[in-house]
Amino acid sequence: MVSERIVVTGMGVVTPIGSTVAAFWSALVSGRCGVRDIDAFDVGDLGTRFAGQVDDADYRSLVPARVRRRVDRFVAMAFAAAVQAVTQSGLDENIDPVRLGVCVGTSAGPLATNAEASAALADGGVSELRRRLPYLAASGSTGGAAAEIARALDARGPSLTVSTECSSGANAIGLATTLLRAGAADVMVCGASDATVTRLSMASMSIVGALSQVNGSPSRACRPFDADRDGFVLGEGSAMLVLETETHARQRGAQPLAEVLGFGAATDTTHATAPDPDGRGAVAAMRAALDDAHLDSASIDLFNAHATGTRLNDPIELEAFRAVFVDHAPSIPIYGIKPLTGHTVAAAGAIEAVALILSLREGIVPATANCDDPIDRGLDIVRGENRRIIARRGMSTSFGFGGQCAALVLAAPSAPGDTRATPTKGEAVA
């Protein structure tokens, strides 16, 4: 392994609250919610009839028509986010394609495409499948997003797909960081995408009782860390980042937006969908990320929580947070963005990494919506109003079904000798 710093030089998003980084950030600080009633398919027999939904018109222009015709929505969203990230980073034809890689996370990949394929085969056999989905061999692949992005960039380095449920995005960023440190590439385009707002997904999540059922008020449904929470809100979207070794970024004159300091992953083997009561997987992932960053818990100034708004996960996540940060826990601001975006499943870790980077850069923590009666008043959950802060380093966590846990430690970019490490909570900001 090389002792190389890894920097972020580009970011792109496709989300229910905006499909550019600027629109996404504006929605976060204004508290605009993207959760609304579903009208794309029948929800009459579902207990939950709303979700965080992406408007395809917001990103369609970034995806060539020839690509859109043959790919699933999860690929199209990842492609659009990657275009944004690559454009911001300034990557061009001078990049060595052999040293350029791609790593994309997804939980279920082409859900809609494969459901349509099954219906076509049942309706009219192979001839009907051929008529409706001639590109199924490629478009029905979970690895389709990584493949399309790599092809568009002529990226001939590692091309990988990560599928670890809700931790896929964080793991994709962490794996890309590991590959860069190991010298396997100079640049990695990484992140995650999921188009999980489908009838099948909604039904399966309803069956296990995971979804909120506040059908009369969708924007109030996701309530992280609130005593009145009743489940998460399903969402969809994508976020992609361009990561580079600091040496490579400096050589081509790229401007770092942030630095990836640490990555940790762990598995909680307690249950298929429920976490260990002591949060052992979450604790292990957070401690591993701190160890990887060569930091102690006192060095973290801001915490972007998984914050799903479920009965079981929320208190366990806060207990895990306390176990890791101990005496420093009450002084670290905590926030979550899922009340606005919904739980974007595999994409959540990547979208929330972008949110954390923006908070560190802009010095603003968006308020955690709908947390009116926090279950732990001894912790500093940012709620009610946004907050101005000075924060150098932050942690973001992602926990998925199957006990797949991940954590990232990110930092604002700094010049050599920059010693900014102590946050001041400052004042509320609109």
HUVEN-V458031 format. One line per field, one symbol per residue. burial: 1 if it has 9 or more other ideal C-beta (glycine too) atoms within 8 Angstrom, else 0. Layout:
burial->???
This chain:
burial->0001011111111111111110111111101011110100001001010111110001110010001100111111111111111111111000101011111111111111111110011000000110011011011111111111110110101111111111111111111111111000111111111111111011101100011101000100111111001111111111111111110110010101111111111111010000110111111111111111101010111111111111001111111111111001100111111111111111111111111111111011111111100111001111100111111111111111001111111111010000000010000000
